[in-house]
């Protein structure tokens, strides 16, 4: 594998791991992380350039699919706890996202603020 192709594969792997960590649900998050790691481990020994190119295209499509999933948390969001309810709040630049106890994500439009 050429050095540039290796760098592209590693970059794709890192992006897929980073995007997979944005799922608010623990089950979806761990499933996505496991699938990404397993797929890259299974194809670690591939040397054929055409096969590598095909796998890179599949990886790009999978990355786009992960990025389109609803309910993912914004990269700029961070987690804190409300003093009033004790439930986690996710503060985003465009909206405040409150994660209810059953795991559903509710969004309400509001300016960015800190608690």
N, C-alpha and C positions, 0 to 999 in steps of 0.2 A: 504494500500500500504506500503510495507517495505521501510525502510529508504534508502537502496541502490537503490531500484527501483525509488524512488522519486528523488534522486540525479541524476540518469541517465535521467529521464524525463526532469528535469530542465536543465541539461547540453545540451540535444538535443534541447530544446526550445531556449536556448541562442545561440547555434550554428546556428540554422535555422534563427533566427533574424539577426545575424551578417552577414551571407552569403546573406540574402535577401537585406541588405543595400548596397551591392556592384553593383547592377544594375545601369548603368549610366542613364537610362531613368527613369524619375520621375514616369510615369504611371506604368511601370513594377515593380519598387521598392515598391510603395505604395500598389499595388495589391498583391505582394508576402508577404509583411508584414501583410496586412489585413488577407490573407488566413491562414498564420501561427497562428496568434493570435486567429482567429475565430475557427480554428480546435482544438487548445488546450483548449479554453474555452468550446467548445461543449463537450469535453471528460473529463472535469475536475472532474466529479463525478464518473468515472468508477472505480470500486473496484475489479472486477474479474481479477485474475492474467493472465489467458489466453488471455483475451481481451486486457489487458495492453500490454502483449508481442506482440500481433498482431499489435497493434497501434504503438508500438516502431519500429517494423520492417518496417511498412509503412512510419513512420517518417524518418527512416534511408534511405529508398529508395528515399523519397522526397528530403532529404538533398543532396544526391548524384546527383539527377537531377538538383537541383539549382546550385550545384558546377560545373556542366558540361556546363552550359549555356554560349554561346559565348557573347562577348561584356562586360563581367563583368570586373571591374577594380581590379587590383592587390591590395592586402592588404597593401603593402608597398608604394603604390602610394599616392601622396598627390596633392592637387589642388593649383595652383597659377595662376596668370594672366601674360600673356606676355606683356612686355612694348611696343612691336611693334604693335601687332594686337589687344590687348585688349580681346582676346578670351581665354577661359580657357585651360590650358595645364595640363596634368596629367603626372608627371614624374615617371617613373618606373626604376627598376634596369637594365632591359634588353632593354627597348624601350621607346621612347617618344610617348605618345598617345595624339593626338590632337582631341578634340571634336569639330566638326564643328557646325555651327549655327543651322543646321537642325537636329542635334542629332546623326548623323552617327559618328562612331568612326573609325579613320584612324590611323594605326600604322606604324611607320617608325623605322627601326633598327638604334639604335644609343647608344653610351655609356651613362651612367648616368651622368647628369650634372645639375647644377642649373642656373637659369636665373638671 
